[in-house]
Amino acid sequence: MVDFNFSGRPDGLGNRIEEVIRLDAICTRENQKANYVWNNKVVNRSYEILLTSKNIKIAENEIPNIPSKKNSVFSAHLNQEEIRSAAKNIKPNFNINFESSKKPIGIHIRGTDRIGKKNHPHFMRDQNEFFIYLSKTIALANQKRPEYIYICSDNEKYREIFIENLDESITVIQPICDKSLPTEYRDFFALTLCEEIYMCSKFSSFALTASLIGNIPLISFVLDEDVKARYKALFRYELDLPDKINIVFKDNFVSNYQAGKIETSSKRLLKKFKNAFKSIL
């Protein structure tokens, strides 16, 4: 039996899943069930329902003749254990895994729509600030040198730049799933299967909620006490990496950026040139 309706936010996948996690935690505490109305009113933020939750029915419409609750339901204080326990109840209704149960480091690059909104605590000031986070993420990955890495990004050119600058000992892998699966679902649930997630951005609810569902560490380059209190993730902070950009950019990208701020290295490009030359012979 479902006890009440709750109309969800018409936002991105990460924000919606955050609401489902919190609602599941409250229902567990109150011994209730809820109908979460999946809000697709915004055209460019419309998603299929491809996940389930233990205490939540996720549907496109309200159930008639039962009460509705609003955001005030979230005023209840939830501790970290309640949030983490509820997050484990979120499951995809499709199959996804990495070959041979590999556990890569997950990289979530969030740039395009998180740049340039003034005075918002979750937004980066400009592209320069974003590239600082990108450079730090690359530096950390190359320092740790995991065997496998999974990279998802809201912009393919940022993913290419990341791979271009990775240590040659690191292998980039992809999840195994149906090719028709929407990209956002593939990226999200692939991140939940990783060993830990590097949040390559100032803030991303997508990366944060994926870390909660996977019950894995979330590595951030920014210590934000409000975000820490809100999400209750397994945060680990990397605050000592320098605030400088040290990235190799492809030639066709340098013209779109201030090349004077870039400290480059030619090692990987030189290897690619040698390989290309060998293929000609």
Contacts in CASP RR format, 6 or more apart in sequence:
PFRMAT RR
TARGET T0000
AUTHOR 0000-0000-0000
METHOD contacts of the structure
MODEL  1
MVDFNFSGRPDGLGNRIEEVIRLDAICTRENQKANYVWNNKVVNRSYEIL
LTSKNIKIAENEIPNIPSKKNSVFSAHLNQEEIRSAAKNIKPNFNINFES
SKKPIGIHIRGTDRIGKKNHPHFMRDQNEFFIYLSKTIALANQKRPEYIY
ICSDNEKYREIFIENLDESITVIQPICDKSLPTEYRDFFALTLCEEIYMC
SKFSSFALTASLIGNIPLISFVLDEDVKARYKALFRYELDLPDKINIVFK
DNFVSNYQAGKIETSSKRLLKKFKNAFKSIL
1 33 0 8 1.000
2 33 0 8 1.000
2 34 0 8 1.000
2 35 0 8 1.000
2 57 0 8 1.000
2 63 0 8 1.000
2 66 0 8 1.000
3 27 0 8 1.000
3 32 0 8 1.000
3 33 0 8 1.000
3 34 0 8 1.000
3 66 0 8 1.000
3 67 0 8 1.000
4 32 0 8 1.000
4 34 0 8 1.000
4 35 0 8 1.000
4 66 0 8 1.000
4 67 0 8 1.000
4 68 0 8 1.000
4 69 0 8 1.000
5 34 0 8 1.000
5 35 0 8 1.000
5 37 0 8 1.000
5 62 0 8 1.000
5 63 0 8 1.000
5 66 0 8 1.000
5 67 0 8 1.000
5 68 0 8 1.000
5 69 0 8 1.000
6 19 0 8 1.000
6 23 0 8 1.000
6 34 0 8 1.000
6 35 0 8 1.000
6 36 0 8 1.000
6 37 0 8 1.000
6 68 0 8 1.000
6 69 0 8 1.000
6 70 0 8 1.000
6 73 0 8 1.000
7 37 0 8 1.000
7 39 0 8 1.000
7 62 0 8 1.000
7 68 0 8 1.000
7 70 0 8 1.000
8 16 0 8 1.000
8 19 0 8 1.000
8 36 0 8 1.000
8 37 0 8 1.000
8 38 0 8 1.000
8 39 0 8 1.000
9 15 0 8 1.000
9 16 0 8 1.000
9 19 0 8 1.000
9 39 0 8 1.000
10 39 0 8 1.000
10 40 0 8 1.000
10 41 0 8 1.000
10 42 0 8 1.000
10 45 0 8 1.000
11 42 0 8 1.000
11 45 0 8 1.000
12 45 0 8 1.000
12 47 0 8 1.000
12 205 0 8 1.000
12 206 0 8 1.000
13 47 0 8 1.000
13 184 0 8 1.000
13 185 0 8 1.000
13 188 0 8 1.000
13 206 0 8 1.000
14 188 0 8 1.000
14 205 0 8 1.000
14 206 0 8 1.000
14 208 0 8 1.000
14 209 0 8 1.000
14 210 0 8 1.000
15 205 0 8 1.000
16 38 0 8 1.000
16 39 0 8 1.000
16 47 0 8 1.000
17 51 0 8 1.000
17 90 0 8 1.000
17 188 0 8 1.000
17 209 0 8 1.000
17 213 0 8 1.000
18 205 0 8 1.000
18 208 0 8 1.000
18 209 0 8 1.000
18 231 0 8 1.000
19 36 0 8 1.000
19 74 0 8 1.000
20 36 0 8 1.000
20 51 0 8 1.000
20 53 0 8 1.000
20 56 0 8 1.000
20 58 0 8 1.000
20 90 0 8 1.000
21 83 0 8 1.000
21 86 0 8 1.000
21 87 0 8 1.000
21 90 0 8 1.000
21 209 0 8 1.000
21 212 0 8 1.000
21 213 0 8 1.000
22 74 0 8 1.000
22 78 0 8 1.000
22 83 0 8 1.000
22 86 0 8 1.000
23 34 0 8 1.000
23 36 0 8 1.000
23 53 0 8 1.000
23 55 0 8 1.000
23 56 0 8 1.000
23 73 0 8 1.000
24 53 0 8 1.000
24 54 0 8 1.000
24 55 0 8 1.000
24 56 0 8 1.000
24 86 0 8 1.000
24 89 0 8 1.000
24 90 0 8 1.000
25 78 0 8 1.000
25 82 0 8 1.000
25 83 0 8 1.000
25 85 0 8 1.000
25 86 0 8 1.000
26 32 0 8 1.000
26 73 0 8 1.000
26 74 0 8 1.000
26 76 0 8 1.000
26 78 0 8 1.000
27 33 0 8 1.000
27 34 0 8 1.000
27 55 0 8 1.000
27 56 0 8 1.000
28 55 0 8 1.000
28 82 0 8 1.000
28 85 0 8 1.000
28 86 0 8 1.000
29 76 0 8 1.000
29 78 0 8 1.000
29 82 0 8 1.000
32 55 0 8 1.000
33 55 0 8 1.000
33 56 0 8 1.000
33 57 0 8 1.000
34 55 0 8 1.000
34 56 0 8 1.000
34 57 0 8 1.000
34 69 0 8 1.000
35 56 0 8 1.000
35 57 0 8 1.000
35 59 0 8 1.000
35 62 0 8 1.000
35 63 0 8 1.000
35 66 0 8 1.000
36 53 0 8 1.000
36 56 0 8 1.000
36 57 0 8 1.000
36 58 0 8 1.000
36 59 0 8 1.000
37 59 0 8 1.000
37 60 0 8 1.000
37 61 0 8 1.000
37 62 0 8 1.000
38 47 0 8 1.000
38 49 0 8 1.000
38 58 0 8 1.000
38 59 0 8 1.000
38 60 0 8 1.000
40 46 0 8 1.000
40 47 0 8 1.000
40 60 0 8 1.000
47 182 0 8 1.000
47 184 0 8 1.000
47 185 0 8 1.000
48 182 0 8 1.000
48 185 0 8 1.000
49 58 0 8 1.000
49 59 0 8 1.000
49 60 0 8 1.000
50 92 0 8 1.000
50 93 0 8 1.000
50 94 0 8 1.000
50 181 0 8 1.000
50 182 0 8 1.000
50 185 0 8 1.000
51 58 0 8 1.000
51 90 0 8 1.000
51 91 0 8 1.000
51 92 0 8 1.000
51 93 0 8 1.000
51 185 0 8 1.000
52 58 0 8 1.000
52 90 0 8 1.000
52 91 0 8 1.000
52 93 0 8 1.000
53 89 0 8 1.000
53 90 0 8 1.000
53 91 0 8 1.000
54 89 0 8 1.000
55 86 0 8 1.000
55 89 0 8 1.000
57 63 0 8 1.000
62 68 0 8 1.000
78 232 0 8 1.000
79 232 0 8 1.000
80 232 0 8 1.000
83 212 0 8 1.000
83 231 0 8 1.000
83 232 0 8 1.000
84 212 0 8 1.000
84 215 0 8 1.000
84 232 0 8 1.000
84 234 0 8 1.000
87 209 0 8 1.000
87 212 0 8 1.000
87 213 0 8 1.000
87 214 0 8 1.000
87 215 0 8 1.000
88 213 0 8 1.000
88 214 0 8 1.000
88 215 0 8 1.000
90 213 0 8 1.000
92 185 0 8 1.000
92 189 0 8 1.000
94 177 0 8 1.000
94 178 0 8 1.000
94 181 0 8 1.000
94 185 0 8 1.000
95 177 0 8 1.000
95 178 0 8 1.000
96 175 0 8 1.000
96 176 0 8 1.000
96 177 0 8 1.000
96 181 0 8 1.000
96 186 0 8 1.000
96 189 0 8 1.000
96 190 0 8 1.000
96 193 0 8 1.000
97 175 0 8 1.000
97 176 0 8 1.000
97 177 0 8 1.000
97 193 0 8 1.000
98 104 0 8 1.000
98 148 0 8 1.000
98 150 0 8 1.000
98 173 0 8 1.000
98 175 0 8 1.000
98 176 0 8 1.000
98 190 0 8 1.000
98 193 0 8 1.000
99 173 0 8 1.000
99 176 0 8 1.000
102 148 0 8 1.000
102 173 0 8 1.000
103 148 0 8 1.000
103 193 0 8 1.000
103 194 0 8 1.000
103 195 0 8 1.000
104 146 0 8 1.000
104 147 0 8 1.000
104 148 0 8 1.000
104 149 0 8 1.000
104 150 0 8 1.000
104 173 0 8 1.000
104 194 0 8 1.000
104 195 0 8 1.000
105 141 0 8 1.000
105 144 0 8 1.000
105 146 0 8 1.000
105 148 0 8 1.000
105 149 0 8 1.000
105 150 0 8 1.000
105 194 0 8 1.000
105 195 0 8 1.000
105 196 0 8 1.000
105 197 0 8 1.000
105 198 0 8 1.000
106 149 0 8 1.000
106 150 0 8 1.000
106 151 0 8 1.000
106 152 0 8 1.000
106 191 0 8 1.000
106 194 0 8 1.000
106 195 0 8 1.000
106 196 0 8 1.000
106 197 0 8 1.000
106 198 0 8 1.000
107 137 0 8 1.000
107 141 0 8 1.000
107 149 0 8 1.000
107 150 0 8 1.000
107 151 0 8 1.000
107 152 0 8 1.000
107 162 0 8 1.000
107 197 0 8 1.000
107 198 0 8 1.000
107 200 0 8 1.000
108 152 0 8 1.000
108 153 0 8 1.000
108 187 0 8 1.000
108 191 0 8 1.000
108 197 0 8 1.000
108 198 0 8 1.000
108 199 0 8 1.000
108 200 0 8 1.000
108 201 0 8 1.000
108 204 0 8 1.000
108 206 0 8 1.000
108 207 0 8 1.000
108 210 0 8 1.000
109 134 0 8 1.000
109 137 0 8 1.000
109 151 0 8 1.000
109 152 0 8 1.000
109 153 0 8 1.000
109 154 0 8 1.000
109 155 0 8 1.000
109 158 0 8 1.000
109 159 0 8 1.000
109 162 0 8 1.000
109 200 0 8 1.000
109 201 0 8 1.000
110 153 0 8 1.000
110 154 0 8 1.000
110 199 0 8 1.000
110 200 0 8 1.000
110 201 0 8 1.000
110 203 0 8 1.000
110 204 0 8 1.000
110 206 0 8 1.000
110 207 0 8 1.000
111 124 0 8 1.000
111 130 0 8 1.000
111 154 0 8 1.000
111 155 0 8 1.000
111 158 0 8 1.000
111 201 0 8 1.000
112 154 0 8 1.000
112 155 0 8 1.000
113 154 0 8 1.000
114 122 0 8 1.000
114 123 0 8 1.000
114 124 0 8 1.000
114 130 0 8 1.000
114 201 0 8 1.000
114 202 0 8 1.000
114 203 0 8 1.000
114 204 0 8 1.000
115 123 0 8 1.000
115 124 0 8 1.000
115 125 0 8 1.000
115 126 0 8 1.000
115 127 0 8 1.000
115 129 0 8 1.000
115 130 0 8 1.000
116 123 0 8 1.000
116 124 0 8 1.000
116 125 0 8 1.000
116 126 0 8 1.000
117 123 0 8 1.000
118 125 0 8 1.000
121 203 0 8 1.000
121 224 0 8 1.000
121 226 0 8 1.000
122 202 0 8 1.000
122 203 0 8 1.000
122 227 0 8 1.000
123 202 0 8 1.000
123 203 0 8 1.000
124 130 0 8 1.000
124 133 0 8 1.000
124 201 0 8 1.000
124 202 0 8 1.000
127 257 0 8 1.000
128 245 0 8 1.000
128 258 0 8 1.000
128 261 0 8 1.000
129 202 0 8 1.000
130 201 0 8 1.000
131 245 0 8 1.000
131 247 0 8 1.000
131 257 0 8 1.000
131 261 0 8 1.000
132 243 0 8 1.000
132 244 0 8 1.000
132 245 0 8 1.000
133 200 0 8 1.000
133 201 0 8 1.000
133 202 0 8 1.000
133 221 0 8 1.000
134 158 0 8 1.000
134 161 0 8 1.000
134 162 0 8 1.000
134 200 0 8 1.000
134 245 0 8 1.000
134 247 0 8 1.000
135 244 0 8 1.000
135 245 0 8 1.000
135 246 0 8 1.000
135 247 0 8 1.000
136 221 0 8 1.000
136 238 0 8 1.000
136 241 0 8 1.000
137 162 0 8 1.000
137 198 0 8 1.000
137 200 0 8 1.000
137 221 0 8 1.000
138 162 0 8 1.000
138 165 0 8 1.000
138 166 0 8 1.000
138 247 0 8 1.000
139 241 0 8 1.000
139 246 0 8 1.000
140 198 0 8 1.000
140 219 0 8 1.000
140 238 0 8 1.000
140 241 0 8 1.000
141 149 0 8 1.000
141 166 0 8 1.000
141 167 0 8 1.000
141 170 0 8 1.000
141 198 0 8 1.000
142 165 0 8 1.000
142 166 0 8 1.000
142 167 0 8 1.000
142 170 0 8 1.000
145 167 0 8 1.000
145 169 0 8 1.000
145 170 0 8 1.000
146 170 0 8 1.000
146 195 0 8 1.000
147 170 0 8 1.000
147 171 0 8 1.000
148 170 0 8 1.000
148 171 0 8 1.000
148 172 0 8 1.000
148 173 0 8 1.000
149 166 0 8 1.000
149 170 0 8 1.000
149 171 0 8 1.000
149 172 0 8 1.000
149 173 0 8 1.000
150 172 0 8 1.000
150 173 0 8 1.000
150 174 0 8 1.000
150 175 0 8 1.000
150 190 0 8 1.000
150 191 0 8 1.000
150 194 0 8 1.000
151 159 0 8 1.000
151 162 0 8 1.000
151 163 0 8 1.000
151 172 0 8 1.000
152 159 0 8 1.000
152 186 0 8 1.000
152 187 0 8 1.000
152 190 0 8 1.000
152 191 0 8 1.000
153 159 0 8 1.000
153 162 0 8 1.000
157 253 0 8 1.000
160 250 0 8 1.000
161 247 0 8 1.000
161 248 0 8 1.000
161 249 0 8 1.000
161 250 0 8 1.000
161 253 0 8 1.000
162 200 0 8 1.000
163 172 0 8 1.000
164 248 0 8 1.000
164 250 0 8 1.000
164 268 0 8 1.000
164 269 0 8 1.000
165 247 0 8 1.000
165 248 0 8 1.000
165 268 0 8 1.000
166 172 0 8 1.000
168 268 0 8 1.000
168 271 0 8 1.000
174 190 0 8 1.000
175 186 0 8 1.000
175 189 0 8 1.000
175 190 0 8 1.000
175 193 0 8 1.000
177 186 0 8 1.000
177 190 0 8 1.000
187 206 0 8 1.000
188 206 0 8 1.000
188 209 0 8 1.000
188 210 0 8 1.000
189 210 0 8 1.000
189 213 0 8 1.000
191 197 0 8 1.000
191 206 0 8 1.000
191 207 0 8 1.000
191 210 0 8 1.000
191 211 0 8 1.000
192 210 0 8 1.000
192 211 0 8 1.000
192 213 0 8 1.000
192 214 0 8 1.000
192 216 0 8 1.000
193 214 0 8 1.000
194 216 0 8 1.000
195 216 0 8 1.000
196 211 0 8 1.000
196 216 0 8 1.000
196 217 0 8 1.000
196 218 0 8 1.000
196 219 0 8 1.000
196 236 0 8 1.000
197 207 0 8 1.000
197 210 0 8 1.000
197 211 0 8 1.000
197 216 0 8 1.000
197 217 0 8 1.000
197 218 0 8 1.000
197 219 0 8 1.000
198 219 0 8 1.000
199 207 0 8 1.000
199 208 0 8 1.000
199 218 0 8 1.000
199 219 0 8 1.000
199 220 0 8 1.000
199 221 0 8 1.000
201 207 0 8 1.000
202 222 0 8 1.000
203 222 0 8 1.000
203 224 0 8 1.000
203 227 0 8 1.000
205 231 0 8 1.000
207 218 0 8 1.000
208 218 0 8 1.000
208 227 0 8 1.000
208 231 0 8 1.000
208 233 0 8 1.000
209 231 0 8 1.000
211 217 0 8 1.000
211 218 0 8 1.000
211 233 0 8 1.000
211 234 0 8 1.000
212 231 0 8 1.000
212 232 0 8 1.000
212 233 0 8 1.000
215 234 0 8 1.000
216 234 0 8 1.000
217 234 0 8 1.000
217 235 0 8 1.000
217 236 0 8 1.000
218 233 0 8 1.000
218 234 0 8 1.000
218 235 0 8 1.000
218 236 0 8 1.000
219 236 0 8 1.000
219 237 0 8 1.000
219 238 0 8 1.000
220 235 0 8 1.000
220 236 0 8 1.000
220 237 0 8 1.000
220 238 0 8 1.000
221 237 0 8 1.000
221 238 0 8 1.000
221 239 0 8 1.000
221 241 0 8 1.000
222 237 0 8 1.000
223 237 0 8 1.000
223 239 0 8 1.000
228 235 0 8 1.000
244 263 0 8 1.000
245 261 0 8 1.000
245 262 0 8 1.000
245 263 0 8 1.000
246 262 0 8 1.000
246 263 0 8 1.000
246 265 0 8 1.000
247 262 0 8 1.000
247 264 0 8 1.000
248 264 0 8 1.000
248 265 0 8 1.000
248 266 0 8 1.000
248 268 0 8 1.000
248 269 0 8 1.000
249 257 0 8 1.000
249 259 0 8 1.000
249 262 0 8 1.000
249 264 0 8 1.000
254 262 0 8 1.000
END
